[in-house]
Amino acid sequence: MQINLSILKPLKTPILLSVLSLFVYFNFAYNLQRTEYLKLTALYTALFAFFYWLVSTYKKNITLLTAFTFLFRAVFIVAIPNLSQDFYRFIWDGNMILEGYNPYLHTVSSFIDANNYPFENALSLYYGMGYLNASHFTNYPPVNQFCFVLANLIPGNSILSSVIGLRLIIIAADFGSFYFGKKLLKALGLPIHNIFWLLLNPFIIIELTGNLHFEGVMVFFLIWSLYLLQKGNWIWSAVVLALSIATKLIPLLFLPLFFQWFTTYPLNTSKILHLKSNLKHHDKHSINKSLLFKNIKKLIVFYTVVGITTVLLFAPFFSLQFVSNYTQTVGLWFKNFEFNASIYYIARAVGYTFRGYNEIAIIGKAIPILVILFVLINTFLKKRIGLQQLIVAMLMALSFYYFISTTVHPWYVVTLLALSIFTNYKFPLVWSYIIILSYLAYIQIGNASKQENLIIIGIEYLIVYSVFIWEIFNQPKQVA
């Protein structure tokens, strides 16, 4: 049987780019140390260039881009993450549950300091995660914990087998994001290829599949929830949104924003507008009032379902000590940790200038208040009539939070990027490339102490803010 090779000619360039990408991903996964800054930057830049070319040039070939999306992930299957240590804690927490312990009630150090090794590889996991992680209570919500348990059930009973388990779960979530993301894009009248700005992005492949961060699982539930909301299945949307919250707490920030969607959008659907166009003024007012009251009741039920489902997911771990430990750990992100911040670093510098010491304790308390005020202003003072406007509001709220936060790890940008593909904003896409600079922030010069290089951080945010501000003033109207 003779094969007609001429049909492959149009695919010659994308196949070449995919082979080059596979080679670079392999080097990234198996031949890179985090301290090899020049190599890290070069490999990442090459991957981003290949990715941008593929999506821009072959955006109509959905099958081809889909194949590349999951082929590139396969490279990492047996790789130990080289840019993050968090997975050691994931494996520890999963093993704790399998051994009958509540992971929220014990620090890792409390076992090691007492020479108590509750399972095999306990000491290796302790050294792998580092003292800082080991000395704090876990802050990973219950859906995360369930995933950690599943990963540890993979045959092999080793760190590598658990890593493979974690990776398979994250890749499965990416499949889910791909499935519902395409459906949501179609429902919003947006290009289907937008999904590849997320899932084919080397930032996503490296941070999720490579470094095993569970933002991908949270994003899957969030996209699924938004799709259900768009289809009118708002009760199931609430259940799935609770699963997203119970994976990462970030979607809690979005809850007030649903007020506008429930109280405005259902009053402006084409069917209702057509009905009202044939009625007198007082009849229209009566219908509006009736519908508004009905939709507020729906909103209350929506919030109730989200709340009850979230509480039920946390219930197996609940105790007074759990509440104390968990709130204490979450509070550390506002009052103790500092990394890759922007506006906060400026506020910190002002504090040093006028007070002579770090004001993180005071600034950290102000950040949640400022974020809540921003979200409430967006909720009650801005009108939006469609799901895309709701997603834009989510994008702006989360961006504001990260802009003033004390800590912005690279994988935090995952949620921004996921939301942005359903809008016209591209600054998260730019940030997904330039975020690589945060890995260079600890370059040590000579014998100087290991501190963040604020010049590098400044370059990162100068680029991000420039694109953000330009888009704010040049943004085309979002569709309903």
N, C-alpha and C positions, 0 to 999 in steps of 0.2 A: 504494500500500500504506500503510495507516494504522498508525502506531506507537502502541502503548498506553503512554503515559508514566506511567500509574499504578504500573507495576511499579518505577519508579525512586524513588517516594516514600520507601520505607523506607531507601533508600541516600542520601537527600538530605544528611544530616549527615556521614556518612563521606566522601562526595564533596567536600563543602565543606571538611572538614578536610584532605583530600588536596590540594586546590587551594591552600589556605593553606600547607600544608607545602611544596609544590613552589615556591611563591613565596619562602618563607623559605630553603629549600635553595639556590635560585638566587642569592639575595643573599649567602648564606654562601659559596658557591663562587666568585662573580665580583665581588662588591662589598664585600669585607671585608679589612681589614688586621689583622694580629695585634695591633697596638698600639691598635686601637679597642676598648678593653676593655669599655666599656658596651654597645656594639653587639654584640660577641661574646657577652656574657652574656645579653643580651635575646633574640637570635636563638636561642641554644641552649636557653634556658628555654622559649621558645615551641614549639620543635620537640619538646622532651621532654614538654611538656604535651599536645600533639597526639598524640604517640606513645602515651603512657600511656592517654589516653582511647580511642584506636582499639583497642588491644589489650584493654583491660578491658571495653569495651562490645561489641565485635564479635568476640570470641574464638572464637565458633562458626562464623563465616564465614571459613573457611580460605582459600577462593579469593580473597576480597576482600583479605585481609591479604597474601596472597602477591603479588597484583598490585601493591599499594603498596610492598612490600618491594623489588622490583626496578625499579619506576617511579622511585622516589626516587633510586636509584643512577644512573639514566640522566642525571640532571641534571648530574652531575660529569664526564661523559665527556671533554670538551675543556677542563676547568679545570686550571690549574696550582696545585698545593697551596699554601695560604697560611698553614698553621700549622706546617709542618715543612720542613726543607731536606734531609732524608735521601735523597729520591728522586734528587737530583743525584749522590750517591755510587752509588746503584743503577745509574744509567745509565752512569757512569764504569766501574764494574766489568764490566758487560756488554760495553762497547766494548773493554775491555782483553783480554777473552777472545777476542773476534772478531778482534783484531789479533795474537793469538798470545802474549800475555803471561799469566803467572800472577798474578792480582790480589792474592794473599796475599804476594807477594814485593816489592812496590813500594808506597811511599806516593805519593799524588797530588803532594805537594810536590816529591818527588824529580824528577819530570818537569818541572814548571813552573819550578823553580829553575834547571834546566839548559837552559831555553828549548826543551824538547823537547815538542812537542804531537803525541801519537801518533795523534790522530784529530780529525775536525772537531768543533767545539764544545768542545774540551778546556778552553780558557781560560774559557769561559762556565760550564762545569760546576764548575770550580775555584772561581770567585768565588761561584757559587751555593751550594755546600756549606759554604763558610767555612773559615777556616784550621785550626780545631781538628780538624774531620773530615779535612781534607786532609793533616794532619801525622801521622796514625796509619794503621797497616795496617788493612785491611778485617777485620771480624769476622763477616761474613755467611757462613753455612755453604753447602755446595755446591748444595742444592736451590734456595736463594735465588739463587745465581749462575746456575743454569740458567734461572730465570725472568727474570733480568736480560738474559741473552742473547736469549731469546725476544722480550722487549719491544723490543729494539733491532733486531729483524728486521722490525718493522712498517714498511711503506712510508712514506717521507717523510724519513728520515735527519735528523730534527730532535729537539730536546728534547721538543716537544709530541707528536710521533709516538711517542716512547719512553714518555712519560707515558701515552698512550692504551693502549699495549701492556701496561704494568704494571697499569693499571686493569682491563683486560679479564681478565687473569689472576686478579686478586683477586676480581672479581665471579664468575668461574667457580668459584673456591674457595668462595665464599658459596653458590652453587648446590649444590655438593657437601655443604657443612655442612647446608644445608636438607634435602637428600635423606636423608642418613644420620642427621641429628639427629631427624627425624620418626620414622624407623624405630626408633631407639634409645629415644625417649620412649615409643613404643607398646610396645616390648618390656619396658620397666620399669614399664608401667602408669601412666604419667604423662600429663597433658593434652598433646595435640599442640600446642596454641597456645603452650606454653612456648617453642617455637623462635622465636617473634616477639619475646619479651623480649630475645633476642639479635639477630636479623637485622633487625628493624624499628627497633631502638634507634638514635636519631640519633648516639649516641656511636660505634657500630660503623660506621654509614654514613659519618660524617665522618672518623674515624681510619683506616679501612681504604680504602674507595672514594675518599674525599676526599684524605687525606694519604698514601695509598699505603704503609701499614705492612703487613708480611707476616705479622703474627700471625694474620691470617685464613687464610692458607695452612697455617700450622702447626696451627691449630685444626681445619681441615678434616681433615687426616690423623689428628689425635688422636681426633676423634669417630668417624671411619671405623674406626680401630683398636679403639676401645672397642666399637663395634657388632659387629665381627668376633669379638671376645672373647666377647661376650654370646651369639653364635650358635655358639660352640664352635670357630670357625676360628682357633685360637690361633697357628698358624704364620704365616698371612697377617696376622694382627693384629700379630705381631712385625715383619714386613717393613714394614707401613704405619707402625707406631710409629717405626721407624728413619727413614722419610721425614719424619716430624714433627720428630724430633731434628735431622735434617740441614737443616731449614728454620730452626728456632730451637732453641737448646740446652736450653731450659727443660724439656722432657719428660724429660731425664736425671734430674731431681729425683724423678720418679715411679717410677723403675725398682725401688727396693727394696720399694715398696708392693705390687707384684704378688705378693710372697711369700705374703702372707696369702690372696689370692684363690686361688692355685693349690693351696695346702696345706689350705685350709679349705672353700671353697665346693664343690668337686667331691665332698667327703665328706658334704655335707648336701643334695644334690639329692633330690627327692621319690622318684625311682625307687630310689635306693640306700637311703634311709631305710625305704621299704616292704620292701625285701629284708631289711634288718637286723632289722626288727621281728619277723620270723618265725624268727629264729635264737637260739641260746643265747648266753650272755654271752661264752664263750671264742671262739665262732665270730665274733661281732661284732668282738671285739678283733683277731682274725686278719685279717678283711676290712679293718678300719680301717688296720692296719699295712701291708697289701699296697697298698691304694689310696694311702696317704700316700707310700710309696716310689715308686709309679708317677707320682704327681703332682709329686713333687720332680724326677724325671727330666724331666718335661714343662717344669717351670720352668727347669731348666738349659738345655734345648734352646731355650726361649723367649728367654732372655738371650743365648744363643749366636747365634741368628738376628739379634736386634737388633744385637749387637756386630759381626758379620760384615757385615751390610748397611750399617751406618753407616760402617765402615772402607772398604768398597768405594766408597761415595759420595764419601768424602774422597780416595780413592786417586789420582785424576787430578791432584790438586794437591799431592800429598805430596812433601816434602823436609825435611831437617833444619832448613833456614831457615824453612820454613812452620811447623813445630812451635814454633820459637822466637818467630816473629812473632805467631802466633795466640795462644799462651798469654800473651804480653806484652800484647796488646791486650785480651784478656778480663780480665786482671788489673787493668786500668785502672778497670773498673767497680766494683771493690771498694776500690781504694786511692787513686783520684784524683778521680773524678767525684762530685758531690753535687747532688741535685735532688729536691725534693718528698719528702724523707724524714720520718720521724716519730720512732721510738724512737732512731734513729741521731743525730738532732739533739739529743736530750736527753743522750745519751752524749757527744756532742761538746762540749756546754755544760759537762758535768761535767769533761771533760778540760781545757777552757780555765780553769775555776775552780781546779783543783788543780795543773795542770802548766803553764798559761800559754800553751799552743799547741794547734793542731789535732791530735787523735790519730787521724786517719783511717787512717794506715798500720797502727796497731795494731788499731783497731776493724775495719778492712777484712779483716785476717787472721782475726779471730775470727768474722766473720759466716758464712763457709762451714762452719766447725766447728760452730757452733750450729745451722745449718740441717740438717746431716748428722745431728747428735744427735737433733734433733726428728723427722726422718723415720724414723730407726732405732727410736726409742721408739714411734712410731705403727705401725711395721712389726711389732715383736716383742711389744709389751705390750698391744696392742689387737686383739681378735678381730673379724673381719668376715666375713660369709658370702655376700655378694652384690655385684653390680657397683655398685649405688648406694652401698654403703658404701665401696667402693674409690674411687669418684669423690669422695665426701665427704672421704676421707683426702687425695686429691690437692688438693682445694680448701683444706683446712686447711694442708697443707704449703706450698703456694704463697703463701697468705696470710701465714703466718709469715715466709717469706722476704721478702716485700715490706714487712712491718711493721718489719723490722729492717734493711732494705737502705739503702744510701747514696743510691741513685738509683731513683726510681719515675716514669718518664715516663707520661703519660696512657694511651698505647696498651698498656702492660703489663697494665692491668686487663682487657683483652680476654679473656685466657685464664681469669681468675677468673669473668667473666661467663658464658663458654661452659660451664664446669664447673657453675656454679650452677643452670643451667636443668634439670639432671638431679637436683637435690636440692631440699630445702625452704628453703634459705638464700636470702635476698634482699639481704644487705648488698652484694654486688657490683653489684646493680642500682642501689642508692642511690649507690654510689661512682661508677658510670658517669655519673651526673648531676653529683655534687658535684666530680668530678675537673676540671671546667671551671675551678675556682679555681686549679689549678696554672698555668694560662695567665695568670693575673693576678698571679702571685707576684712578677714583676719590675716591677711598677708603680713608676716613678721619681717621687719627690716632690721638687719644686723642683730644686735643684742637687745633691741627694744622689747618691752613687754607686749604680749599678744593682746592687742586692742583693735576694735573696729576702725577701719580706715574711713573716716568721714568724707574724704574727698571722693572715694569710690561710691559711697552711699549717696552723696550729693549728685553725682553724675547720673546715677540710676533715676533718682526722683526728678531731676531737672528734665530729663527726657519724658518720663511718664506724665508729669504735670503739664508740660508743654503740649503734648498730644491731647491730654484731657481737656485743657482749657480751650484749645483750638476747636475740638469737637463740640464742646458746649455751645460755642458761639456760631458754629457752622453746621449744626445738626439738622438734617432734613426731618420733616414731620414723620413721626412714627405712625404706622397703620393701626387701625382699631382691631 
